[in-house]
């Protein structure tokens, strides 16, 4: 009889105990916010503004330039500072371990980063003008990322890696630019894919389960190069050389969509 009573009591209290355990589990789950899972692949879009560090384009050449422009060579076209906007996209992958994160990101942006400068040679006055210009029409990077999760949805990171861009440089010496028929001489230009490096830092915020917004700063350096312009009027063996250095800064804002690769948890009863 006692056994029958105990069994009856267990059967009666079983659903109550199960309900209490379920409520306790839900309470514990609600008290502990699991936060945002940063692991996985993502794609996104970005917009940016870039400005190159102000630099001088050094000008030198054959003796003819020094003789015809006494006291002026070697000289420089000062303050060339290309700047402008970028727009494009990125793709990447993150792996979260505890409060740390490692990842890799590749981005590509169409760009309109440009500037032109000129200088009048001091002894010959405004009749002899040397001009130089630079333009970047696309820019990309492939970078590693190392971050720390400060709060459950805020990521701070440092980044660095490869940078590349299509860079167009041009320069000339205009000996009679105030005349009715200007005489541009020693015309030089080059347009090619340049490679270098970039480093930076940023912050990313998870605004929803699959969406994040980010802001970052990058410094990049694409090296230096010389371009040469031959004498054209009259045609001769003399030439001028122009030295360009391409390095600068980018501030960028972006929006990412992260793919959720985790399989849904199916409750079993």
Secondary structure, DSSP 8 states (H G I E B T S, - for coil): -HHHHHHHHHHHHHHHHHHHHHHHHHHHHHHS-------EEEEEEEEEEEEE--EEEEEEE-HHHHHHTTTT-SEEEEEE--EEEEEEEEEEEEEEETTEEEEEEEEEEEEEEEEEEEEE-TTTGGGSEEEEEEEEEEEEEEEEEEEEEEETTEEEEEEEEEEEEEEEEEEEEETTTTSSS--EEEEEEEEEEEEEEEEEEEEEEE-SSSEEEEEEEEEEEEEEEEEEEEEETTEEEEEEEEEEEEEEEEEEEEEEEE---S-------
